[in-house]
Amino acid sequence: MNEPALPKNLRWLRHWRKTLTRMGINYAQFCLIISTKLTLANRSGRTSLTGQKRPRKAKRPARTLLWTFLGNLLIGALIGLMMFIPMVLFSRLAVLFGFLFLMFFLTMLTSYAGLLLDPRDRPIYTVRGVSDRTLNAAKLTIVGLFLLVTMAALALPAAIILGVQFGVLVGFAVLIAAFVLAIFSLVIALFMYMLVLHFFDGEKLKNILNVVQIGMAIALYAASQLPNLLGPDVISHMNFNLSLHFVWWEFIAVPMWFSGLPLLAHGDIGSLSLLFTFLSVALTAGLFALYLHNAGRFEQLLEKLDQSSDRVPKAGWWFKLTRRLATRSRETAAYYTLGWRQLQSQRDYKLRVYPQLAYAFILPLVLVASIMRDSAGNYLSHMVGYMAVCLIIAAPLAILNLKFSTQPTAMAVFNYVPYGHQSRIRQSVILAMYMRLFFPFIVIMALLSLPFMGLHAVTAGLASTALTLALTLAIGKISLRGLPFDQEFAANQAATNGVLNTVAVLVGMLLAFAYAFAGTILFSYWFDLVSLAVFSVVAGLLIRSNRFA
């Protein structure tokens, strides 16, 4: 009997053959599904105007996992720097596992949820005799592999730093606890999905699932800004040097449980560290065993997501108004409508982009509130009108994800559209994205700044609109190639999203604060009008450059 083929970096799964077989999993089918799905995930095909897939050589799985690791290692290095804060070990571990939980859960929700909730696998595989349990095990292995590599990259810098400071055993214990936290987070997410899938059906199910996922991601982003909301006066009175005594709120702060194992490795053997170790390991193992018992049911429930609706989205007044403002011909209006409809229907796009967009809206409001609270006068309150520029931190991710669609071959229709220039289609879709996602927030921030700036808020809002539009068009011209919505999102794109998020936040915030401080210091109508004129000309030139592309 021939041994089922597995990628080289997954051949260690052969040692689990007997265990998987005892769990009711067909090992040969399990290996074949993993090899097939990894090969598909490593390909980055694009639909051409003829409707055919452009052949791309598949990357090796090991190389894809390496890029995933290196991409998240940048974020892990930033988390690791916090381990130099002068606090006791328990406090550092609490901060570390809190951030690991935050970043890992956000990555899982925004980048891998679409792969976990893909309803198309079951109709394909079950007709070939694959059981639901075998299919779910294969999917979970692939997603789990990428997630564990992600967690390793996030936790490794902090583990090395703590290992140097407190001993090698502590460093190893941090890595083990981080992997247990990853499994715990994944199982919690799976149970959350099962709960929603069990109680809802049809279009309502899809809407509620999106609301739950996006809501959780936004809540986690908002929670990360809690120190800025509390302010230095409140934080200065807090004692961050946690003691190894029982405190009731520590049992609610679930990420703190995973500090137990590193504390034991450090020699802090007490009732609290023993209890935290038991809670983190035993509860994770129990929940994971309970999920495995219901794994087949999860695949059956996913079929609900394949239900379609005949409801035609209505053309609202905002869509009609923005299309009139953003288009100059029937051709570009048609492309604009296409982009708007796609942004309405692409649920995975919303899940990957909306949390970052909400963060781009929450972050400047929190920072401005903090500045206004700490400043003696109203001078810095003028910054409110210029902070809409912070929305640009969401633009790279929003544009990058315009490449992906659940039905990429549908873009082959442009083979039959006469004179369908790709550059016009791209630009019209980017304008639809800007008007749908960014412009409403700019209007809201301009209205919020009216009490502080008066009529100056209008000119500041117009200048911010011109600047963000010019930057969005420039980013789109550089990063978006070919047709939008002509690729399928794969697991290897998740690391790209994570790195892009980090870089966009750092660079975008520097640019936004530089512009906001210039506007605050000068606080002149001339500054706003000159900015409006310059950036409007730049945006106009970018739009005009696509007419003959």
Buried (B, 14 or more C-beta within 10 A) or exposed (E): EEEBEBBEBBEEBEEBBEEBEEBBBBBBBBBBBBBEBBEEBBBBBBBBBEBEBEEEEBBBBEEBBBBBBEBBBBBBBBBBEBBEEEBBBBBBBBBBBBBBBBBBBBBBBBBBBBBBBBBEBBEEBBEEEBBBBBBBBBBBBBBBBBBBBBBBBBBBBBBBBBBEEBBEBBBBBBBBBBBBBBBBBBBBBBBBBBEBBEEBEEEEBBEBBBEBBBEBBBEBBBEBBEEBBEEEEEEEEEEBEBEBEEEEEBEEBBBBBBBBBBBBBBEBEEEBBBBBBEBBBEBBBEBBEEBBEBBBBBBBBBEBBEEEEEEEEEEEEEBEEBBEEBBEEEBBBBBBBBBBBBBEEBBBBBBBBBBBBBBBBBBBBBBBBBBBEEEEEEEBBBBBBBBBBBBBBBBBBBBBBBBBBBEBEBBBEBEEEEEBBBBBBBBBBBBBBBBBBBBEBBEBBBEBBBEBBEEBBBBBBBBBBBBBBBBBBBBBBEBBEBBBBBBBBBBBBBBBBBBBBBEBBEEBBEBBBEBBEEBBEEBEEEBBEEBBEBBBEBBBEBBEEBEEE
